[in-house]
Amino acid sequence: MRPTEARLRSLGIEDLAALTTLEQAGQHDPWTPAQLEAVLDDPEARVVGVEQDERLVGHAVVVRLPFDAELQAIMVAGDRRRQGLASRLLEAVIEAAKGWDAERLLLEVRSSNDAAIGLYRRAGFNEDGRRRGYYPPLAGRDREDALLMSRPLA
């Protein structure tokens, strides 16, 4: 059975349970329910969700900074990847940041996350630097660098 059309929308506090379930199922280091509740309540943040087959299957978190905006999280459920949903979420984040008149959209990503780095490069992000040993180890690997990336919005 093919998935139905995906629908993007802003998430609110009423989506906390679904957002928590998505995070717990799909992340190595998921946000806690308290962290998710805080970002959903933050007037300087926007949480965009993507629903498919009446299920939350992805989300992105963007926060307004004084001159820029920062993508703090983006994820799509494992069974819904490679359908362009992350690209749609990223487009919604870029539009939200432009709506805030942000000059740039910033992010950091694990240096081994080739799929995400490819997504960001296709969306016009460039590498600005690297934080050595920033991320804690995953699956027996050593600490990992974070790539710092940005995209101009003006």
LINMO-V375016 format. One record per residue. N is the residue number from 1. PSI is psi in whole degrees, 0 to 359 (NA if undefined). OMEGA is omega in whole degrees, 0 to 359 (999 if undefined). D_CENTER is the distance of its C-alpha to the mean C-alpha in Angstrom with 2 decimals. Layout:
N_PSI_OMEGA_D_CENTER, N_PSI_OMEGA_D_CENTER
This chain:
1_131_180_27.37, 2_143_176_24.78, 3_151_176_21.66, 4_172_178_22.07, 5_137_179_20.33, 6_144_180_16.69, 7_126_176_16.31, 8_144_175_13.49, 9_159_174_14.11, 10_137_179_13.27, 11_150_178_13.24, 12_184_184_15.89, 13_331_178_17.66, 14_348_179_19.39, 15_6_185_16.24, 16_314_183_16.00, 17_314_180_17.84, 18_321_179_15.88, 19_318_178_12.50, 20_316_179_14.30, 21_315_179_15.74, 22_312_180_12.59, 23_312_183_11.20, 24_325_184_14.77, 25_335_191_15.29, 26_0_185_12.43, 27_146_174_11.59, 28_325_181_14.19, 29_75_188_13.57, 30_152_172_12.15, 31_145_178_11.78, 32_161_175_15.24, 33_323_179_16.35, 34_319_178_17.56, 35_318_179_14.30, 36_318_178_12.65, 37_318_180_15.87, 38_317_181_15.88, 39_326_177_12.60, 40_331_180_13.82, 41_349_187_17.11, 42_118_179_16.08, 43_346_179_17.51, 44_11_180_15.61, 45_157_173_12.14, 46_132_176_10.77, 47_119_180_8.87, 48_133_178_8.84, 49_157_173_9.87, 50_129_181_11.53, 51_145_178_14.90, 52_136_182_17.36, 53_42_178_20.79, 54_32_180_20.45, 55_139_174_17.59, 56_118_185_13.97, 57_359_178_12.42, 58_161_177_8.69, 59_162_174_6.28, 60_146_180_3.62, 61_126_176_5.26, 62_140_183_7.36, 63_139_177_10.72, 64_132_175_14.00, 65_175_182_16.11, 66_318_181_19.77, 67_344_185_19.53, 68_183_170_15.95, 69_154_182_12.44, 70_127_171_9.66, 71_114_183_5.92, 72_338_180_5.79, 73_147_171_2.96, 74_133_178_1.67, 75_153_175_5.43, 76_138_179_8.75, 77_144_184_12.03, 78_323_182_14.34, 79_358_181_16.97, 80_12_180_15.01, 81_163_178_13.64, 82_31_175_15.43, 83_6_181_15.88, 84_9_183_13.75, 85_321_178_11.25, 86_321_178_8.15, 87_319_179_10.31, 88_319_177_11.04, 89_316_180_7.66, 90_320_176_7.37, 91_319_179_10.99, 92_322_178_10.60, 93_316_179_8.47, 94_317_179_11.23, 95_320_177_13.83, 96_316_180_12.93, 97_320_176_13.18, 98_321_178_16.37, 99_334_176_17.65, 100_0_185_17.59, 101_31_176_19.54, 102_144_179_17.24, 103_325_181_18.77, 104_157_170_15.78, 105_124_183_12.02, 106_156_173_11.40, 107_166_169_9.10, 108_149_185_10.30, 109_145_175_10.11, 110_136_183_12.81, 111_341_179_15.72, 112_357_185_16.38, 113_75_185_13.14, 114_322_181_14.99, 115_315_180_13.04, 116_317_180_9.80, 117_319_177_12.30, 118_316_177_14.13, 119_312_182_11.39, 120_319_179_10.87, 121_318_178_14.68, 122_333_180_15.40, 123_6_174_13.49, 124_12_178_15.76, 125_146_176_14.12, 126_152_178_16.77, 127_129_181_17.10, 128_339_183_18.51, 129_191_185_19.34, 130_137_172_18.86, 131_110_183_18.93, 132_131_175_21.36, 133_29_186_20.95, 134_316_185_17.93, 135_141_176_16.29, 136_161_182_18.65, 137_148_173_20.22, 138_138_172_18.97, 139_47_175_21.65, 140_359_178_24.50, 141_168_176_23.14, 142_172_172_23.59, 143_156_188_21.18, 144_147_178_18.78, 145_152_170_18.09, 146_130_171_14.92, 147_132_176_14.81, 148_126_183_14.32, 149_155_176_13.41, 150_162_179_13.86, 151_125_175_14.71, 152_147_182_17.57, 153_345_183_17.38, 154_NA_999_21.10
